[in-house]
């Protein structure tokens, strides 16, 4: 028997989209909410998400693994609203809705140019992360050899910028496709969540039926969490023209959809 909170909201994304902030913000200002960023165990969920996009595992398998992974957590918390901000759950959107039909899926997107910069500077291809990416095929993303909806790419011949652009496209394409047929799916832009008016954050609060006045929203949402500390690549505006064009070429269809291109 698993004790499951009545209202559940999941924030899914590529990562580097402020999901750590979501945990901090809701836990700090709402007594009836239990918010978690990548609650343990979680890292295995990224591998399963990539296997799902490759057609290796099913929604039913994902649902079973998720419930097993959260059994202890659900049984020890007591709150009205459970929020999980977890960028490893991008492949779980459909299984989460099947498991919890009234749950809410918030899909956060970020301009791929700044996302690529942030992801690489977070160390994706360096140190232990780089070793794991090389030895575990489904660790970082679902690669071209296993993903047939976007052809013409060879992982070994792609630059780091192109690899992260590929990852951005695959994850956001799949989540957007899922959202077309789901009334409990909401698309939010990272830039709108954190703009000066906090428009995206206000939308989140409204969807969750939570009240906070304008001044509180601005005051309580200041500060950044988990800023990329490495300086592997420069700001995207200073990239070589070829690198920038190759990234945009991969991401262009969704950049148009999300309003990131003129």
KEVO-666910 format. One record per residue (C-alpha): residue number from 1; y, x, z; residue in three letters. Coordinates in Angstrom, 1 decimal. Layout:
# KEVO-666910
+--------+--------+--------+--------+-------+
! drenti !      Y !      X !      Z ! marza !
+--------+--------+--------+--------+-------+
!    NUM !      Y !      X !      Z !   ALA !
...
+--------+--------+--------+--------+-------+
***
This chain:
# KEVO-666910
+--------+--------+--------+--------+-------+
! drenti !      Y !      X !      Z ! marza !
+--------+--------+--------+--------+-------+
!      1 !    0.0 !    0.0 !    0.0 !   UNK !
!      2 !    3.4 !    1.4 !   -1.1 !   UNK !
!      3 !    6.6 !    0.2 !    0.4 !   UNK !
!      4 !    9.0 !    0.0 !   -2.5 !   UNK !
!      5 !   12.8 !   -0.8 !   -2.1 !   UNK !
!      6 !   13.8 !   -4.1 !   -3.7 !   UNK !
!      7 !   16.5 !   -2.6 !   -6.0 !   UNK !
!      8 !   15.9 !    0.6 !   -8.0 !   UNK !
!      9 !   18.2 !    2.5 !  -10.3 !   UNK !
!     10 !   17.2 !    5.6 !  -12.2 !   UNK !
!     11 !   19.6 !    8.1 !  -13.8 !   UNK !
!     12 !   18.0 !    9.9 !  -16.6 !   UNK !
!     13 !   19.4 !   12.5 !  -19.0 !   UNK !
!     14 !   18.9 !   16.0 !  -20.4 !   UNK !
!     15 !   20.2 !   17.5 !  -17.2 !   UNK !
!     16 !   23.6 !   19.2 !  -16.7 !   UNK !
!     17 !   25.1 !   15.7 !  -16.5 !   UNK !
!     18 !   26.2 !   15.4 !  -12.9 !   UNK !
!     19 !   23.0 !   14.0 !  -11.5 !   UNK !
!     20 !   23.3 !   16.0 !   -8.3 !   UNK !
!     21 !   26.7 !   14.4 !   -7.8 !   UNK !
!     22 !   25.1 !   11.0 !   -8.0 !   UNK !
!     23 !   23.0 !   11.8 !   -4.9 !   UNK !
!     24 !   25.9 !   13.2 !   -2.9 !   UNK !
!     25 !   28.3 !   10.4 !   -3.8 !   UNK !
!     26 !   26.1 !    7.4 !   -3.0 !   UNK !
!     27 !   24.6 !    8.9 !    0.2 !   UNK !
!     28 !   28.0 !    9.8 !    1.5 !   UNK !
!     29 !   29.6 !    6.4 !    1.1 !   UNK !
!     30 !   27.0 !    3.6 !    1.2 !   UNK !
!     31 !   24.8 !    3.0 !    4.2 !   UNK !
!     32 !   22.4 !    0.7 !    2.4 !   UNK !
!     33 !   21.5 !    3.2 !   -0.3 !   UNK !
!     34 !   18.9 !    6.0 !   -0.4 !   UNK !
!     35 !   19.9 !    8.3 !   -3.2 !   UNK !
!     36 !   17.8 !   11.3 !   -4.3 !   UNK !
!     37 !   18.3 !   14.1 !   -6.8 !   UNK !
!     38 !   14.9 !   15.4 !   -8.1 !   UNK !
!     39 !   13.0 !   14.3 !   -5.0 !   UNK !
!     40 !    9.9 !   16.4 !   -4.5 !   UNK !
!     41 !    7.5 !   16.5 !   -6.3 !   UNK !
!     42 !    9.4 !   16.3 !   -9.6 !   UNK !
!     43 !    9.0 !   19.3 !  -11.8 !   UNK !
!     44 !    5.7 !   18.2 !  -13.2 !   UNK !
!     45 !    7.4 !   15.1 !  -14.4 !   UNK !
!     46 !    9.3 !   17.1 !  -17.0 !   UNK !
!     47 !    6.1 !   18.4 !  -18.5 !   UNK !
!     48 !    4.7 !   14.9 !  -18.6 !   UNK !
!     49 !    7.9 !   13.6 !  -20.3 !   UNK !
!     50 !    7.5 !   16.2 !  -23.0 !   UNK !
!     51 !    3.8 !   15.3 !  -23.4 !   UNK !
!     52 !    4.8 !   11.7 !  -23.7 !   UNK !
!     53 !    7.2 !   12.4 !  -26.5 !   UNK !
!     54 !    4.4 !   14.3 !  -28.2 !   UNK !
!     55 !    2.1 !   11.3 !  -27.9 !   UNK !
!     56 !   -0.4 !   13.0 !  -25.6 !   UNK !
!     57 !    0.0 !   10.7 !  -22.5 !   UNK !
!     58 !    0.6 !    7.0 !  -22.2 !   UNK !
!     59 !    3.0 !    4.8 !  -20.2 !   UNK !
!     60 !    0.1 !    3.8 !  -18.0 !   UNK !
!     61 !   -0.6 !    7.4 !  -17.1 !   UNK !
!     62 !    3.0 !    8.1 !  -16.4 !   UNK !
!     63 !    3.3 !    5.0 !  -14.1 !   UNK !
!     64 !    0.2 !    6.1 !  -12.1 !   UNK !
!     65 !    1.6 !    9.7 !  -11.7 !   UNK !
!     66 !    5.0 !    8.5 !  -10.7 !   UNK !
!     67 !    3.7 !    6.1 !   -8.0 !   UNK !
!     68 !    1.5 !    8.9 !   -6.6 !   UNK !
!     69 !    4.4 !   11.2 !   -6.6 !   UNK !
!     70 !    6.7 !    8.8 !   -4.7 !   UNK !
!     71 !    4.2 !    7.2 !   -2.3 !   UNK !
!     72 !    5.2 !    9.3 !    0.7 !   UNK !
!     73 !    8.9 !    9.0 !    0.0 !   UNK !
!     74 !    8.8 !    5.2 !   -0.5 !   UNK !
!     75 !    6.8 !    4.7 !    2.7 !   UNK !
!     76 !    9.2 !    6.7 !    4.9 !   UNK !
!     77 !   12.6 !    5.3 !    3.7 !   UNK !
!     78 !   14.2 !    1.9 !    4.5 !   UNK !
!     79 !   17.1 !    0.8 !    2.3 !   UNK !
!     80 !   18.3 !   -1.9 !    0.1 !   UNK !
!     81 !   18.9 !    0.2 !   -3.0 !   UNK !
!     82 !   16.9 !    3.2 !   -4.1 !   UNK !
!     83 !   18.6 !    5.6 !   -6.5 !   UNK !
!     84 !   16.8 !    8.5 !   -8.2 !   UNK !
!     85 !   19.0 !   10.8 !  -10.3 !   UNK !
!     86 !   16.3 !   12.8 !  -12.0 !   UNK !
!     87 !   16.7 !   14.6 !  -15.4 !   UNK !
!     88 !   12.9 !   15.2 !  -15.4 !   UNK !
!     89 !   12.3 !   11.5 !  -15.9 !   UNK !
!     90 !   13.6 !   11.1 !  -19.5 !   UNK !
!     91 !   10.1 !   10.3 !  -20.8 !   UNK !
!     92 !    9.4 !    7.8 !  -18.1 !   UNK !
!     93 !   12.0 !    5.1 !  -19.0 !   UNK !
!     94 !    9.6 !    2.7 !  -20.5 !   UNK !
!     95 !    6.9 !    3.2 !  -17.8 !   UNK !
!     96 !    9.5 !    2.7 !  -15.1 !   UNK !
!     97 !   10.5 !   -0.6 !  -16.5 !   UNK !
!     98 !    6.9 !   -1.7 !  -16.8 !   UNK !
!     99 !    6.2 !   -0.6 !  -13.2 !   UNK !
!    100 !    9.5 !   -2.0 !  -11.8 !   UNK !
!    101 !   10.6 !   -4.8 !  -14.2 !   UNK !
!    102 !   14.0 !   -5.3 !  -12.5 !   UNK !
!    103 !   14.9 !   -1.7 !  -12.2 !   UNK !
!    104 !   18.0 !   -0.3 !  -13.9 !   UNK !
!    105 !   18.0 !    2.7 !  -16.2 !   UNK !
!    106 !   21.3 !    4.6 !  -16.5 !   UNK !
!    107 !   21.2 !    7.0 !  -19.4 !   UNK !
!    108 !   23.9 !    9.7 !  -19.1 !   UNK !
!    109 !   24.8 !   11.7 !  -22.3 !   UNK !
!    110 !   27.1 !   14.7 !  -22.5 !   UNK !
!    111 !   28.8 !   16.2 !  -25.5 !   UNK !
!    112 !   26.1 !   18.5 !  -26.9 !   UNK !
!    113 !   28.4 !   21.4 !  -27.3 !   UNK !
!    114 !   29.4 !   21.6 !  -23.7 !   UNK !
!    115 !   25.8 !   20.7 !  -22.6 !   UNK !
!    116 !   24.4 !   23.6 !  -24.6 !   UNK !
!    117 !   26.9 !   26.0 !  -23.1 !   UNK !
!    118 !   26.1 !   24.7 !  -19.6 !   UNK !
!    119 !   22.3 !   24.7 !  -20.1 !   UNK !
!    120 !   22.1 !   28.2 !  -21.4 !   UNK !
!    121 !   24.5 !   29.5 !  -18.7 !   UNK !
!    122 !   22.2 !   27.8 !  -16.1 !   UNK !
!    123 !   19.6 !   30.4 !  -17.1 !   UNK !
!    124 !   17.2 !   28.4 !  -19.3 !   UNK !
!    125 !   16.0 !   31.4 !  -21.2 !   UNK !
!    126 !   16.4 !   34.1 !  -18.6 !   UNK !
!    127 !   14.4 !   35.4 !  -15.7 !   UNK !
!    128 !   11.6 !   33.2 !  -14.3 !   UNK !
!    129 !   12.8 !   30.2 !  -16.3 !   UNK !
!    130 !   12.5 !   32.2 !  -19.5 !   UNK !
!    131 !    9.0 !   33.4 !  -18.6 !   UNK !
!    132 !    7.9 !   29.9 !  -17.8 !   UNK !
!    133 !    9.4 !   28.5 !  -21.1 !   UNK !
!    134 !    7.4 !   31.2 !  -23.0 !   UNK !
!    135 !    4.1 !   30.5 !  -21.4 !   UNK !
!    136 !    4.1 !   26.8 !  -20.8 !   UNK !
!    137 !    4.6 !   25.0 !  -24.2 !   UNK !
!    138 !    5.7 !   21.7 !  -22.7 !   UNK !
!    139 !    7.9 !   23.1 !  -20.0 !   UNK !
!    140 !   11.4 !   23.1 !  -21.6 !   UNK !
!    141 !   11.0 !   20.5 !  -24.3 !   UNK !
!    142 !    8.8 !   18.8 !  -26.8 !   UNK !
!    143 !    8.9 !   21.4 !  -29.6 !   UNK !
!    144 !    9.0 !   20.8 !  -33.4 !   UNK !
!    145 !    5.3 !   21.4 !  -33.9 !   UNK !
!    146 !    4.5 !   18.4 !  -31.5 !   UNK !
!    147 !    7.4 !   16.1 !  -32.4 !   UNK !
!    148 !    7.2 !   14.5 !  -35.8 !   UNK !
!    149 !   10.3 !   12.4 !  -35.9 !   UNK !
!    150 !   12.6 !   15.3 !  -36.7 !   UNK !
!    151 !   11.1 !   17.7 !  -39.3 !   UNK !
!    152 !   12.2 !   20.9 !  -40.9 !   UNK !
!    153 !   12.5 !   23.1 !  -37.8 !   UNK !
!    154 !   10.4 !   26.1 !  -36.6 !   UNK !
!    155 !   10.9 !   26.9 !  -32.9 !   UNK !
!    156 !   10.3 !   30.6 !  -33.3 !   UNK !
!    157 !   13.0 !   30.8 !  -35.9 !   UNK !
!    158 !   15.6 !   28.9 !  -33.9 !   UNK !
!    159 !   18.4 !   30.5 !  -31.9 !   UNK !
!    160 !   18.9 !   29.6 !  -28.2 !   UNK !
!    161 !   21.8 !   27.4 !  -29.2 !   UNK !
!    162 !   19.6 !   25.5 !  -31.7 !   UNK !
!    163 !   16.8 !   25.2 !  -29.3 !   UNK !
!    164 !   19.0 !   23.5 !  -26.7 !   UNK !
!    165 !   20.6 !   21.4 !  -29.4 !   UNK !
!    166 !   17.1 !   20.3 !  -30.4 !   UNK !
!    167 !   16.3 !   19.3 !  -26.8 !   UNK !
!    168 !   19.5 !   17.4 !  -26.5 !   UNK !
!    169 !   18.7 !   15.4 !  -29.7 !   UNK !
!    170 !   15.1 !   14.6 !  -28.9 !   UNK !
!    171 !   15.8 !   13.4 !  -25.4 !   UNK !
!    172 !   18.8 !   11.3 !  -26.2 !   UNK !
!    173 !   17.3 !    9.9 !  -29.4 !   UNK !
!    174 !   14.2 !    8.6 !  -27.5 !   UNK !
!    175 !   16.3 !    7.2 !  -24.6 !   UNK !
!    176 !   18.7 !    5.4 !  -27.0 !   UNK !
!    177 !   15.7 !    4.0 !  -28.9 !   UNK !
!    178 !   14.3 !    2.7 !  -25.7 !   UNK !
!    179 !   17.6 !    1.2 !  -24.8 !   UNK !
!    180 !   17.8 !   -1.0 !  -27.9 !   UNK !
!    181 !   15.2 !   -3.3 !  -26.5 !   UNK !
!    182 !   15.9 !   -3.3 !  -22.8 !   UNK !
!    183 !   18.6 !   -5.4 !  -21.1 !   UNK !
!    184 !   18.5 !   -3.2 !  -18.0 !   UNK !
!    185 !   19.5 !    0.0 !  -19.9 !   UNK !
!    186 !   23.0 !    1.3 !  -19.7 !   UNK !
!    187 !   24.5 !    4.2 !  -21.6 !   UNK !
!    188 !   27.2 !    6.3 !  -19.9 !   UNK !
!    189 !   29.0 !    9.3 !  -21.1 !   UNK !
!    190 !   29.3 !   12.2 !  -18.7 !   UNK !
!    191 !   32.9 !   12.6 !  -19.8 !   UNK !
!    192 !   33.7 !    9.0 !  -18.8 !   UNK !
!    193 !   32.0 !    9.3 !  -15.4 !   UNK !
!    194 !   34.2 !   12.3 !  -14.5 !   UNK !
!    195 !   37.4 !   11.5 !  -16.3 !   UNK !
!    196 !   40.6 !   11.1 !  -14.3 !   UNK !
!    197 !   40.2 !    7.3 !  -14.0 !   UNK !
!    198 !   36.4 !    7.6 !  -13.3 !   UNK !
!    199 !   35.7 !    4.8 !  -15.8 !   UNK !
!    200 !   32.0 !    5.5 !  -16.0 !   UNK !
!    201 !   31.7 !    5.7 !  -12.2 !   UNK !
!    202 !   33.4 !    2.3 !  -11.9 !   UNK !
!    203 !   31.0 !    0.9 !  -14.4 !   UNK !
!    204 !   28.0 !    2.2 !  -12.4 !   UNK !
!    205 !   29.4 !    0.6 !   -9.2 !   UNK !
!    206 !   30.0 !   -2.7 !  -11.0 !   UNK !
!    207 !   26.4 !   -2.8 !  -12.4 !   UNK !
!    208 !   25.0 !   -2.1 !   -8.9 !   UNK !
!    209 !   27.3 !   -4.8 !   -7.4 !   UNK !
!    210 !   29.0 !   -2.2 !   -5.1 !   UNK !
!    211 !   32.6 !   -2.4 !   -3.9 !   UNK !
!    212 !   35.0 !    0.4 !   -3.6 !   UNK !
!    213 !   38.7 !    0.4 !   -4.3 !   UNK !
!    214 !   40.4 !    2.5 !   -6.9 !   UNK !
!    215 !   41.8 !    5.1 !   -4.4 !   UNK !
!    216 !   38.4 !    5.5 !   -2.7 !   UNK !
!    217 !   36.7 !    6.1 !   -6.0 !   UNK !
!    218 !   39.0 !    8.8 !   -7.1 !   UNK !
!    219 !   39.1 !   10.5 !   -3.6 !   UNK !
!    220 !   35.4 !   10.3 !   -2.9 !   UNK !
!    221 !   34.4 !   11.6 !   -6.3 !   UNK !
!    222 !   36.3 !   14.9 !   -6.4 !   UNK !
!    223 !   34.6 !   18.3 !   -6.6 !   UNK !
!    224 !   31.7 !   19.6 !   -8.8 !   UNK !
!    225 !   28.1 !   20.2 !   -7.9 !   UNK !
!    226 !   25.8 !   22.9 !   -9.3 !   UNK !
!    227 !   28.2 !   24.6 !  -11.7 !   UNK !
!    228 !   26.6 !   26.9 !  -14.1 !   UNK !
!    229 !   27.1 !   30.4 !  -12.8 !   UNK !
!    230 !   25.9 !   32.7 !  -15.5 !   UNK !
!    231 !   28.0 !   33.9 !  -18.4 !   UNK !
!    232 !   25.3 !   34.2 !  -21.1 !   UNK !
!    233 !   27.4 !   32.5 !  -23.8 !   UNK !
!    234 !   31.1 !   31.7 !  -24.0 !   UNK !
!    235 !   32.9 !   28.4 !  -24.2 !   UNK !
!    236 !   31.7 !   26.5 !  -27.2 !   UNK !
!    237 !   35.1 !   26.5 !  -28.8 !   UNK !
!    238 !   34.8 !   30.3 !  -29.1 !   UNK !
!    239 !   31.3 !   30.3 !  -30.7 !   UNK !
!    240 !   30.7 !   31.8 !  -34.1 !   UNK !
!    241 !   31.2 !   29.2 !  -36.8 !   UNK !
!    242 !   27.6 !   29.4 !  -37.9 !   UNK !
!    243 !   26.3 !   28.8 !  -34.4 !   UNK !
!    244 !   28.6 !   25.8 !  -33.9 !   UNK !
!    245 !   27.7 !   24.3 !  -37.3 !   UNK !
!    246 !   23.9 !   24.7 !  -36.7 !   UNK !
!    247 !   24.2 !   22.9 !  -33.3 !   UNK !
!    248 !   26.3 !   20.0 !  -34.7 !   UNK !
!    249 !   24.0 !   19.6 !  -37.7 !   UNK !
!    250 !   21.0 !   19.0 !  -35.4 !   UNK !
!    251 !   23.0 !   16.6 !  -33.1 !   UNK !
!    252 !   25.3 !   14.9 !  -35.6 !   UNK !
!    253 !   23.7 !   11.5 !  -35.9 !   UNK !
!    254 !   23.8 !   10.9 !  -32.2 !   UNK !
!    255 !   27.2 !   12.6 !  -31.8 !   UNK !
!    256 !   28.5 !    9.9 !  -34.2 !   UNK !
!    257 !   26.8 !    7.2 !  -32.2 !   UNK !
!    258 !   28.2 !    8.4 !  -28.9 !   UNK !
!    259 !   31.7 !    9.1 !  -30.2 !   UNK !
!    260 !   31.7 !   12.8 !  -30.0 !   UNK !
!    261 !   32.9 !   13.4 !  -33.6 !   UNK !
!    262 !   36.2 !   12.3 !  -35.1 !   UNK !
+--------+--------+--------+--------+-------+
***
